[in-house]
Amino acid sequence: MKDDLGLAGPAPGSRELGKVSNARPLIGHDGKVRAGFEPK
């Protein structure tokens, strides 16, 4: 079970974390949702 969870290293079947250049939050400090991500 510990191997499946990856407690001592990467779990089998897992993948590396994704990277995003110029990452920005979807919700700003003012509480407004960034343009293009508004709920419908």
mmCIF file as gemmi writes it, N, C-alpha and C atoms, coordinates in Angstrom:
data_model
loop_
_atom_site.group_PDB
_atom_site.id
_atom_site.type_symbol
_atom_site.label_atom_id
_atom_site.label_alt_id
_atom_site.label_comp_id
_atom_site.label_asym_id
_atom_site.label_entity_id
_atom_site.label_seq_id
_atom_site.pdbx_PDB_ins_code
_atom_site.Cartn_x
_atom_site.Cartn_y
_atom_site.Cartn_z
_atom_site.occupancy
_atom_site.B_iso_or_equiv
_atom_site.pdbx_formal_charge
_atom_site.auth_seq_id
_atom_site.auth_asym_id
_atom_site.pdbx_PDB_model_num
ATOM 1 N N . MET Axp A 1 ? 0.829 -1.178 0 1 0 ? 1 A 1
ATOM 2 C CA . MET Axp A 1 ? 0 0 0 1 0 ? 1 A 1
ATOM 3 C C . MET Axp A 1 ? 0.879 1.25 0 1 0 ? 1 A 1
ATOM 4 N N . LYS Axp A 2 ? 1.962 1.27 0.782 1 0 ? 2 A 1
ATOM 5 C CA . LYS Axp A 2 ? 2.821 2.451 0.828 1 0 ? 2 A 1
ATOM 6 C C . LYS Axp A 2 ? 3.428 2.751 -0.529 1 0 ? 2 A 1
ATOM 7 N N . ASP Axp A 3 ? 3.785 1.696 -1.286 1 0 ? 3 A 1
ATOM 8 C CA . ASP Axp A 3 ? 4.343 1.91 -2.621 1 0 ? 3 A 1
ATOM 9 C C . ASP Axp A 3 ? 3.305 2.531 -3.553 1 0 ? 3 A 1
ATOM 10 N N . ASP Axp A 4 ? 2.059 2.076 -3.444 1 0 ? 4 A 1
ATOM 11 C CA . ASP Axp A 4 ? 1.004 2.624 -4.297 1 0 ? 4 A 1
ATOM 12 C C . ASP Axp A 4 ? 0.743 4.095 -4.006 1 0 ? 4 A 1
ATOM 13 N N . LEU Axp A 5 ? 0.911 4.494 -2.751 1 0 ? 5 A 1
ATOM 14 C CA . LEU Axp A 5 ? 0.677 5.885 -2.357 1 0 ? 5 A 1
ATOM 15 C C . LEU Axp A 5 ? 1.879 6.776 -2.647 1 0 ? 5 A 1
ATOM 16 N N . GLY Axp A 6 ? 3.05 6.185 -2.829 1 0 ? 6 A 1
ATOM 17 C CA . GLY Axp A 6 ? 4.242 6.968 -3.113 1 0 ? 6 A 1
ATOM 18 C C . GLY Axp A 6 ? 4.799 7.669 -1.89 1 0 ? 6 A 1
ATOM 19 N N . LEU Axp A 7 ? 4.755 7.034 -0.733 1 0 ? 7 A 1
ATOM 20 C CA . LEU Axp A 7 ? 5.237 7.665 0.496 1 0 ? 7 A 1
ATOM 21 C C . LEU Axp A 7 ? 6.757 7.809 0.526 1 0 ? 7 A 1
ATOM 22 N N . ALA Axp A 8 ? 7.481 6.91 -0.137 1 0 ? 8 A 1
ATOM 23 C CA . ALA Axp A 8 ? 8.948 6.96 -0.11 1 0 ? 8 A 1
ATOM 24 C C . ALA Axp A 8 ? 9.524 7.395 -1.453 1 0 ? 8 A 1
ATOM 25 N N . GLY Axp A 9 ? 8.709 7.946 -2.331 1 0 ? 9 A 1
ATOM 26 C CA . GLY Axp A 9 ? 9.157 8.372 -3.651 1 0 ? 9 A 1
ATOM 27 C C . GLY Axp A 9 ? 7.964 8.42 -4.586 1 0 ? 9 A 1
ATOM 28 N N . PRO Axp A 10 ? 8.221 8.645 -5.856 1 0 ? 10 A 1
ATOM 29 C CA . PRO Axp A 10 ? 7.11 8.708 -6.812 1 0 ? 10 A 1
ATOM 30 C C . PRO Axp A 10 ? 6.328 7.394 -6.867 1 0 ? 10 A 1
ATOM 31 N N . ALA Axp A 11 ? 5.029 7.5 -6.918 1 0 ? 11 A 1
ATOM 32 C CA . ALA Axp A 11 ? 4.167 6.316 -6.99 1 0 ? 11 A 1
ATOM 33 C C . ALA Axp A 11 ? 4.162 5.786 -8.414 1 0 ? 11 A 1
ATOM 34 N N . PRO Axp A 12 ? 4.004 4.482 -8.581 1 0 ? 12 A 1
ATOM 35 C CA . PRO Axp A 12 ? 3.919 3.941 -9.925 1 0 ? 12 A 1
ATOM 36 C C . PRO Axp A 12 ? 2.697 4.524 -10.647 1 0 ? 12 A 1
ATOM 37 N N . GLY Axp A 13 ? 2.866 4.876 -11.88 1 0 ? 13 A 1
ATOM 38 C CA . GLY Axp A 13 ? 1.754 5.439 -12.643 1 0 ? 13 A 1
ATOM 39 C C . GLY Axp A 13 ? 1.565 6.932 -12.442 1 0 ? 13 A 1
ATOM 40 N N . SER Axp A 14 ? 2.389 7.549 -11.596 1 0 ? 14 A 1
ATOM 41 C CA . SER Axp A 14 ? 2.26 8.985 -11.4 1 0 ? 14 A 1
ATOM 42 C C . SER Axp A 14 ? 3.052 9.717 -12.471 1 0 ? 14 A 1
ATOM 43 N N . ARG Axp A 15 ? 2.798 10.993 -12.62 1 0 ? 15 A 1
ATOM 44 C CA . ARG Axp A 15 ? 3.523 11.788 -13.599 1 0 ? 15 A 1
ATOM 45 C C . ARG Axp A 15 ? 4.108 13.011 -12.914 1 0 ? 15 A 1
ATOM 46 N N . GLU Axp A 16 ? 5.036 13.661 -13.599 1 0 ? 16 A 1
ATOM 47 C CA . GLU Axp A 16 ? 5.661 14.848 -13.031 1 0 ? 16 A 1
ATOM 48 C C . GLU Axp A 16 ? 4.65 15.982 -12.971 1 0 ? 16 A 1
ATOM 49 N N . LEU Axp A 17 ? 4.895 16.934 -12.062 1 0 ? 17 A 1
ATOM 50 C CA . LEU Axp A 17 ? 4.043 18.104 -11.971 1 0 ? 17 A 1
ATOM 51 C C . LEU Axp A 17 ? 4.182 18.939 -13.234 1 0 ? 17 A 1
ATOM 52 N N . GLY Axp A 18 ? 3.106 19.539 -13.657 1 0 ? 18 A 1
ATOM 53 C CA . GLY Axp A 18 ? 3.148 20.406 -14.829 1 0 ? 18 A 1
ATOM 54 C C . GLY Axp A 18 ? 3.772 21.747 -14.487 1 0 ? 18 A 1
ATOM 55 N N . LYS Axp A 19 ? 4.302 22.409 -15.476 1 0 ? 19 A 1
ATOM 56 C CA . LYS Axp A 19 ? 4.905 23.732 -15.309 1 0 ? 19 A 1
ATOM 57 C C . LYS Axp A 19 ? 4.188 24.696 -16.238 1 0 ? 19 A 1
ATOM 58 N N . VAL Axp A 20 ? 3.911 25.89 -15.748 1 0 ? 20 A 1
ATOM 59 C CA . VAL Axp A 20 ? 3.261 26.925 -16.534 1 0 ? 20 A 1
ATOM 60 C C . VAL Axp A 20 ? 4.119 28.169 -16.47 1 0 ? 20 A 1
ATOM 61 N N . SER Axp A 21 ? 4.496 28.68 -17.649 1 0 ? 21 A 1
ATOM 62 C CA . SER Axp A 21 ? 5.273 29.92 -17.649 1 0 ? 21 A 1
ATOM 63 C C . SER Axp A 21 ? 4.335 31.088 -17.346 1 0 ? 21 A 1
ATOM 64 N N . ASN Axp A 22 ? 4.803 32.029 -16.572 1 0 ? 22 A 1
ATOM 65 C CA . ASN Axp A 22 ? 4.046 33.23 -16.2 1 0 ? 22 A 1
ATOM 66 C C . ASN Axp A 22 ? 2.716 32.867 -15.536 1 0 ? 22 A 1
ATOM 67 N N . ALA Axp A 23 ? 2.747 31.984 -14.564 1 0 ? 23 A 1
ATOM 68 C CA . ALA Axp A 23 ? 1.529 31.553 -13.863 1 0 ? 23 A 1
ATOM 69 C C . ALA Axp A 23 ? 0.912 32.713 -13.091 1 0 ? 23 A 1
ATOM 70 N N . ARG Axp A 24 ? -0.416 32.799 -13.13 1 0 ? 24 A 1
ATOM 71 C CA . ARG Axp A 24 ? -1.141 33.843 -12.407 1 0 ? 24 A 1
ATOM 72 C C . ARG Axp A 24 ? -2.358 33.225 -11.748 1 0 ? 24 A 1
ATOM 73 N N . PRO Axp A 25 ? -2.794 33.765 -10.606 1 0 ? 25 A 1
ATOM 74 C CA . PRO Axp A 25 ? -3.994 33.229 -9.952 1 0 ? 25 A 1
ATOM 75 C C . PRO Axp A 25 ? -5.246 33.572 -10.763 1 0 ? 25 A 1
ATOM 76 N N . LEU Axp A 26 ? -6.275 32.755 -10.618 1 0 ? 26 A 1
ATOM 77 C CA . LEU Axp A 26 ? -7.537 33.018 -11.307 1 0 ? 26 A 1
ATOM 78 C C . LEU Axp A 26 ? -8.332 34.112 -10.619 1 0 ? 26 A 1
ATOM 79 N N . ILE Axp A 27 ? -8.145 34.269 -9.299 1 0 ? 27 A 1
ATOM 80 C CA . ILE Axp A 27 ? -8.863 35.289 -8.536 1 0 ? 27 A 1
ATOM 81 C C . ILE Axp A 27 ? -7.84 36.246 -7.944 1 0 ? 27 A 1
ATOM 82 N N . GLY Axp A 28 ? -7.997 37.537 -8.245 1 0 ? 28 A 1
ATOM 83 C CA . GLY Axp A 28 ? -7.06 38.558 -7.776 1 0 ? 28 A 1
ATOM 84 C C . GLY Axp A 28 ? -7.295 38.929 -6.32 1 0 ? 28 A 1
ATOM 85 N N . HIS Axp A 29 ? -6.428 39.807 -5.796 1 0 ? 29 A 1
ATOM 86 C CA . HIS Axp A 29 ? -6.545 40.271 -4.406 1 0 ? 29 A 1
ATOM 87 C C . HIS Axp A 29 ? -7.842 41.036 -4.172 1 0 ? 29 A 1
ATOM 88 N N . ASP Axp A 30 ? -8.377 41.628 -5.245 1 0 ? 30 A 1
ATOM 89 C CA . ASP Axp A 30 ? -9.622 42.375 -5.115 1 0 ? 30 A 1
ATOM 90 C C . ASP Axp A 30 ? -10.862 41.482 -5.168 1 0 ? 30 A 1
ATOM 91 N N . GLY Axp A 31 ? -10.681 40.168 -5.357 1 0 ? 31 A 1
ATOM 92 C CA . GLY Axp A 31 ? -11.776 39.223 -5.382 1 0 ? 31 A 1
ATOM 93 C C . GLY Axp A 31 ? -12.398 39.034 -6.751 1 0 ? 31 A 1
ATOM 94 N N . LYS Axp A 32 ? -11.857 39.729 -7.767 1 0 ? 32 A 1
ATOM 95 C CA . LYS Axp A 32 ? -12.404 39.595 -9.114 1 0 ? 32 A 1
ATOM 96 C C . LYS Axp A 32 ? -11.764 38.413 -9.831 1 0 ? 32 A 1
ATOM 97 N N . VAL Axp A 33 ? -12.589 37.704 -10.601 1 0 ? 33 A 1
ATOM 98 C CA . VAL Axp A 33 ? -12.115 36.571 -11.386 1 0 ? 33 A 1
ATOM 99 C C . VAL Axp A 33 ? -11.454 37.1 -12.646 1 0 ? 33 A 1
ATOM 100 N N . ARG Axp A 34 ? -10.311 36.535 -13.002 1 0 ? 34 A 1
ATOM 101 C CA . ARG Axp A 34 ? -9.577 36.975 -14.178 1 0 ? 34 A 1
ATOM 102 C C . ARG Axp A 34 ? -10.426 36.771 -15.441 1 0 ? 34 A 1
ATOM 103 N N . ALA Axp A 35 ? -10.274 37.692 -16.378 1 0 ? 35 A 1
ATOM 104 C CA . ALA Axp A 35 ? -11.036 37.657 -17.626 1 0 ? 35 A 1
ATOM 105 C C . ALA Axp A 35 ? -10.812 36.325 -18.336 1 0 ? 35 A 1
ATOM 106 N N . GLY Axp A 36 ? -11.909 35.769 -18.839 1 0 ? 36 A 1
ATOM 107 C CA . GLY Axp A 36 ? -11.848 34.492 -19.544 1 0 ? 36 A 1
ATOM 108 C C . GLY Axp A 36 ? -12.145 33.306 -18.64 1 0 ? 36 A 1
ATOM 109 N N . PHE Axp A 37 ? -12.23 33.515 -17.331 1 0 ? 37 A 1
ATOM 110 C CA . PHE Axp A 37 ? -12.471 32.421 -16.387 1 0 ? 37 A 1
ATOM 111 C C . PHE Axp A 37 ? -13.717 32.664 -15.537 1 0 ? 37 A 1
ATOM 112 N N . GLU Axp A 38 ? -14.581 33.579 -15.982 1 0 ? 38 A 1
ATOM 113 C CA . GLU Axp A 38 ? -15.807 33.874 -15.244 1 0 ? 38 A 1
ATOM 114 C C . GLU Axp A 38 ? -16.751 32.673 -15.298 1 0 ? 38 A 1
ATOM 115 N N . PRO Axp A 39 ? -17.512 32.455 -14.222 1 0 ? 39 A 1
ATOM 116 C CA . PRO Axp A 39 ? -18.493 31.352 -14.249 1 0 ? 39 A 1
ATOM 117 C C . PRO Axp A 39 ? -19.591 31.673 -15.255 1 0 ? 39 A 1
ATOM 118 N N . LYS Axp A 40 ? -20.16 30.648 -15.841 1 0 ? 40 A 1
ATOM 119 C CA . LYS Axp A 40 ? -21.222 30.852 -16.84 1 0 ? 40 A 1
ATOM 120 C C . LYS Axp A 40 ? -22.577 30.678 -16.232 1 0 ? 40 A 1
